[in-house]
Amino acid sequence: MKPIIEDIERGVSQTSEIVRTESKGSLNGRLDIAVYLARRGTNLSWPKSLPVLVAKASANTPENQLVVDALRQLIRRLNEATGLIVSAERNYSLNLLRWARERLHATPWQKVLPARSSTILRRETEHRLRKRQTGNQAAYGRLAIWYGQWTFDATLASPDLADRMVDLMLAFPAGEFFADRVFEVWCLNQVIESFRRIGAVTVEGPRLLWQRAGRSICTLRFEEYTFDVWFQKSLPSSSARWRYVHSGNALKGIPDITLIGEDSRYLVIDAKNRKSYGATRPEETYKMLGYLENFRGTFQQYPFWGALCFLSDDDLFTEVGTEGGNRLVLLGAHDNDPKVCALGGRMDTLLSEWLSLRRTEGLLASAPVPQIIM
């Protein structure tokens, strides 16, 4: 709905309407003869005030009335949706409610009054579209299609419309952010399943995403080694080197998936819902290395390990490393055929190697204290 109305606002349809007003001194418009004759003997002002009829452009057309009616229905439905739990859908609904209210009080919608039923407005809109009378055919045509889908009543539909009803149910929510979050959650599931395949057992969780505030998604144990899997967890701001000059606040870093072992070892994973056509992705790679640069204190005791997950048809697997054991791996997930998707196997190898470097409490107690080189 939002992009449709934004396109309509770039070329709002208008109609002319006759408005009664006053013209002083000179005749600007068509003289309203009936009013002029009625008050001719009492009009003693100077310069003379003449009643005129002026044609003014108005946005009060059926298609614009349909827009306002849809906005009002949307606001009413969102206001009725009370008691929603704290979630991404709730935040999206609140933002949509705020946006709809702002639109209703903005030009030109604040001056448009739907005086007829929604059914009549929709029929008149479609009639004006067929006659090409709106002046913005593409945007208003999308509005008519969207409104028909939005007001689709499954109880009155025939069995032949079952496929259409399914398509409409799968149309929410819209926007790339939803597909991005789906890929992030899918990668999170791949990480947890990979740990289970290599022998880790679940100690706590996994928790629902909306229950993760201040807690990890799950706690796993491999032999005597315990570690947590976090989703959208900020890296420790206390170790951030870069800060905003105007406020002094630390520059934050929020990886999609973070693994933290009992020995404070990290594995940072970012899921990028982007198609990779080659063996490298410099832009995302530099962003991941930015975590190492900014939070160097977090990765001082142990080497930095990271992974970037993309969509790829070429079995993407690229490794970047430096001296000191720092390691970054680029993994590809096939976006069409799960039978040839190698991300799960690659993830098993990466996580097995990460666990092979673990240090349990017994080993930590007997390990020598590393010397700090100033």
N, C-alpha and C positions, 0 to 999 in steps of 0.2 A: 504493500500500500504506500509506504513512504516514498520510494523512488517514482511511483506513478504520479503522486500529487506534486512532487518536486518538478517533474517534467511538465505537468499541467501549468504550474505557476510560471513557467518560462513563456507560455503563450496562452493566457487565460481568454476564453471566449467571452464576447461582449454582445450586448444588444442595446438599441437606442430606446429611451423612454422620455416622454414629455414631462418636464418639471416646471411648475409655476414658481416664478421668482420676480424680483423687482429690478428695474433698470433706471438709474438716475441720470437725468440730463439728456442722454441720447438713447435711441431705441436699439438695444442689443438683443435681438431675438424677434419673435413674432408677437405682435400686440395681442393681449388677451382682451378682445373687444367687449365681452360680456362684463368682465370685472371693471374695465375702464369706464364703460357707460354707467355702471351702477354707482361709482364713486366720483364721477366727473365733477359734481358740484361741491364736493367736500375736500377735494385734493388741492390744498393751498400751499404745499411745501415748495421750496425752491432750492436747488433745481428740482423740477418735477420728478416724481417717482411714478414710473409707468409699469403697470403689470404686464409681464411678458411670458411667453411660453418658449422654453429653451429645450432643445434636444440634447440629452446627456448620455454618455456611454455608461452602461450598467453591466455588472457581472452577474446579474440575477437571471441566469439562463437555466434551463432544466438540468443540463449536465453539471453546472456548478452547484445547483441545489442538491443534486445527488451526492456530490462530494461532501457538502456540509452535513447532509443526512447520515452518510456513512461515518463521518467523524463523530457525530453525536451518538450513534449506535455503538461505536467502538468504545467511547468513553463510558457509556452506560454499562457495557458488558464488563469492562475492566474494573469499574467501581464495584460491581456485584461479586467479583472474584476475590472475596476476602478470605483470610485465614491461610494464605499460602505460606509454606515453609520457606526458610531462607535458602535460596537456590539461584542459579543463573537465570532460570526461567522467570522467577519472581522479579529479579532486577531488570530483566528485559521488558517485562510487562509494565513495571513502574516507569521506565524510561519512555516506553511507547505511550503511556497515559499522559506523561508530562508533555511529550511532543504533540499529541493530539490537541491538548488544551491550548498550547501556544499557537497552533495553526488556526484554531477557531477564532482567536482574538487578533489575528494578523490580517493584513490586507491580502486579497480582497474578500476573504471568507467572512469577516466580521459584518459585512454589509449584505450578505446573501442569506435570504430567509426561505427555507423550503416550505412552500404553502400547500403542497399536495402529498399524497401518500408515496411511499417508496416505490411501489409497483408502477404507479403512473409516471413518476420521474424516470424510472429505468426505461419504460416504454418510449417516452418522449426523447430520451437521450439516444436510444438506438435509432429512432426515426430521424433525428437530426444528423446522426452519423451517416446513415444511408444517403441522405441528401447533401452531405458534405457542408454542413452549415456551422460547424464548430470552429473551423480555422486551425485546429490542432488535432487532426484526425488520429495520429499515432497514439498520443497520450490518452485522449478520451476513449479511443477504442480499447486500449489496455484497461482503462477504468471499467468499461462495461463488462469486459471478460472477467476481470477480478471480482466485480460486484456480484456477478452471476455465480461464481464459484464460492464466494464468501457466504452468500445467502442460500446456498444449496441445501435443500431439505431432504434428507435421506428417507424420511418416513413417507414421502410422496413420490419417491423415485421407483421406477420399474427395475426388474432384475437386470435389464440390459445396461443400466447405468452403474453397475457394481464396480467395474474397472475405473470409471471416472471418480467414484466416491473414494476408492483406495488412493488414487493419485492425489486427491484433495487432502486426505488425511496425512499423507506423507509430505505435503508441501510446507508444513510448519516444523521447526522455525526456518525462516529464510535467512540468507546471509552466509558469507564465507566463514564467519567466526564459528558457526555451528560445525561445519565440516572440519575446521582446524581442531576444535575441541574433541570431536569424535576420533580423529587420528591420534591425538595425544592420549586419550583414554585407551585406545587400542594398543598403543605402544606400551602403556603402563601394564596392561594385561599380559602383553608378550613378555615383559620383564619378569612378572610374578610367575607366569607359567614356565619360563626358562629356568628360574631358580628351582622350581619343583622338579623339573626333568633331571636336573643335575644332582638332586638328592636333598635339597633344603626342605625343611618342614615349617609349617606355619605355627607360630607361637600365639599371635594375636591378629585378629582381622581375617580377611580384609574388610575395612570399613567402607560405608557409602561415602561418596564424594562430599556430600553436604555435612557429614559428620567429622570431617578431617580437621576442623579448626583446632590448631595447636597440637594435633596428633598425627602420627604417621598413618599411611594407608594400611600397612601391616608390618608386623615384626616376624622375621624369619630366623631360623637357626640352621647352620650347617656344621655338623659334628658338634664341637663345643663353642663355635663362633656365632654370635648373635648380631644381627644388623637390622636396620629399619629401611623401609621403602616409603619415601615421601613424594607427594604430588604438589607441585606449585609451591614449594617451600623456599623462602628467601635465604640466601647465603648469609652468614653472620656479618652484620654491618659493622661490628667492632673491629673486624680485620680489614675493612675496606680502606684502600689507600686514596682513592679519588673522592672528593667532596665538592658540593656546590659552594661556590664562593659567597653568594648572596645570603645563603641560609646556614651553611656549615653542615647540612645534612649529608650523609653518606650516599654515594651512588649505589643504588640497589642492584641486585642480580637475582632473578627468580627463574631457575631452570625448571623445565617441565617435570622431570623425574630426578630425584636425588637419593642415592644409596649412602647410608652412613653406618659404618661398622662400629663395634664396641671399642675398637682401638682408634676411633676418630678418623678412619680412612674414608675418603669420599669417592664416589663415582657419579658423575654428572651427565645426564642424558637430556637432549633437546629433540623434540619431535617437530619436524617441519613438513607441513602438508604441501609440498612443492615437488614438481616433477624434475628429476635430475636426468640429464641426457649425456653426461660425461662422467669422468672419474673423479672430478674435483668440484667443490663448491666454495670458492674463496670467501664470499661475503659471509656466509654462515660460519665458516671455519674461524674467521677472524673474530666474530662475535663470541664464539666459545672460548677462544684464547683470551678474550677480554676478561672472562671470569678468572683465569689464572693470573692475569696482570693485576686486576683490582683487588682480588682476595688472596694475594700471595701468602698472607699469614695463615690462612686456613690450610693451604697446601704446602706448608713449610716442612712439616715433619715427614710427610709421605708424598710421593710423586702425584702429580695431577693425572687423573684418568677421566676421559670424557668420551661421549658418543653422540653422533648426529644421525637421526633417522629420516630418510626421504622416501619418496615414491620413485621407483625406477624399474624399467623393463630390462636393464642391462646387468642385473646381479651386482649392484654397486657394493664394493668393499674396498675402501682406501684407508690406509693408516698413515698418520702424521706423528712424528716423535722428535724428541730432543734428548740431549744428554741429561742424565739424572733420572731417567725412567719415565718422564712425562709422555703421555700417550693420548692420542685422539683418533677415533675410528669413525669413518663414514659408512653407514649401512643403508641398503636399499630394500624397500618392500614392494613387491609387484602389486600394482593396483588393479589387476584384471584377473589373474589366474593364481589362486592360492596354492595350487599344486606345485608351481615352480618358484614360489616365494621362498627365498633363502634367508630372510631376516631372522626367523626363529633359530635356525642352526648357527648363524653367525653370532647371534646374541648368546647362545649357549657357550660358545667358545670364549667370548669376551668375558662373560661372568665367571666362567670356570677359572680363567687366568686371574681375574681380580680376586677370587676367593683363595687361590693358591698362595697369594702374598699376605694372607691374613695373619694377625698376631693376636692370640688369645691372651687372657689375663695371666695364665701361667707363664707364657713366653715373655710377656711384658714385664713381669716381676723380675725375671732373670736377665733381661736384655740390658746391655750397658747403656748409660745415658749418652746420647749423641752430643758431641762438642759443637757449640755454636760459634761459627766463624764470623767475626765482626768485620 
